[in-house]
Amino acid sequence: MGLLIIPAFVHAQTPVAYYPFGSDANDAMSSNSGTVNGATLTTDRFGNANSAYSFDGVDDFIGLNYNFGPFTEINSFGMVQSNSHFA
């Protein structure tokens, strides 16, 4: 499981970044690595250790310092599991 980013531009079908979260937030396709701020590595849904990130829901995030150029929208895919229930 990881995060794949594809610019939402009609002619752009090639991903610009892929983050497999294999013990870090490095981009596996190029040099668009993320910076982890507070999030901690955890076990993914398949039981693989250090293959997912846990966020506290307050101020944890993974920052991306990438200029997407003329692209004003991006498509991304990720899985989210919530440990809290909100009324």
C-alpha positions as CSV (number, residue, x, y, z in Angstrom):
1,M,0.0,0.0,0.0
2,G,1.3,3.4,-0.8
3,L,0.3,6.8,-2.3
4,L,0.3,7.4,-6.0
5,I,0.1,10.9,-7.3
6,I,-1.0,11.6,-10.9
7,P,-1.6,15.2,-12.2
8,A,-5.3,15.7,-13.1
9,F,-4.4,17.1,-16.5
10,V,-6.1,15.6,-19.6
11,H,-2.9,14.7,-21.3
12,A,-0.9,13.6,-18.3
13,Q,-1.2,9.9,-17.7
14,T,2.2,9.3,-16.2
15,P,2.5,9.4,-12.4
16,V,4.8,12.1,-11.0
17,A,5.3,10.4,-7.6
18,Y,4.9,7.1,-5.8
19,Y,5.2,6.7,-2.1
20,P,5.2,3.0,-1.1
21,F,5.9,3.8,2.6
22,G,8.5,1.1,2.9
23,S,10.0,2.5,6.2
24,D,10.1,6.1,5.0
25,A,8.2,8.7,2.9
26,N,10.6,8.6,-0.1
27,D,9.4,8.8,-3.6
28,A,10.1,5.6,-5.4
29,M,9.8,7.1,-8.9
30,S,12.0,10.3,-8.6
31,S,13.2,12.8,-6.1
32,N,9.9,14.1,-4.7
33,S,10.4,12.6,-1.3
34,G,8.1,13.6,1.6
35,T,9.1,14.9,5.0
36,V,7.4,13.1,7.9
37,N,6.1,15.5,10.6
38,G,4.9,13.6,13.7
39,A,3.4,10.6,12.0
40,T,4.8,7.2,13.1
41,L,5.4,4.0,11.1
42,T,3.0,1.2,11.9
43,T,1.8,-2.2,10.5
44,D,-0.2,-2.1,7.3
45,R,-3.5,-3.9,6.7
46,F,-1.6,-7.0,5.4
47,G,0.5,-7.3,8.6
48,N,3.7,-5.8,7.1
49,A,5.6,-3.9,9.8
50,N,6.7,-0.3,9.1
51,S,4.7,-0.1,5.9
52,A,2.0,2.4,6.9
53,Y,1.8,5.7,8.8
54,S,-0.2,6.5,11.9
55,F,-1.4,10.1,12.3
56,D,-2.7,11.6,15.6
57,G,-5.5,13.4,13.9
58,V,-4.3,16.8,15.2
59,D,-1.1,18.0,13.7
60,D,0.7,15.0,12.1
61,F,1.3,15.2,8.3
62,I,3.7,14.3,5.5
63,G,4.9,17.4,3.7
64,L,5.6,17.4,0.0
65,N,8.0,20.0,-1.4
66,Y,7.2,19.4,-5.0
67,N,6.2,22.0,-7.6
68,F,3.5,20.4,-9.8
69,G,4.1,23.1,-12.4
70,P,1.0,23.9,-14.5
71,F,-1.1,21.3,-12.7
72,T,-3.6,22.8,-10.3
73,E,-5.2,19.5,-9.4
74,I,-3.8,16.1,-8.5
75,N,-5.3,12.6,-8.1
76,S,-4.2,10.5,-5.2
77,F,-5.1,7.1,-3.8
78,G,-4.6,5.9,-0.3
79,M,-6.3,3.7,2.4
80,V,-7.5,5.2,5.7
81,Q,-8.4,3.3,8.8
82,S,-10.0,5.3,11.7
83,N,-9.7,4.2,15.3
84,S,-12.3,6.7,16.5
85,H,-16.0,7.0,16.0
86,F,-17.5,10.4,15.7
87,A,-21.2,11.1,16.6
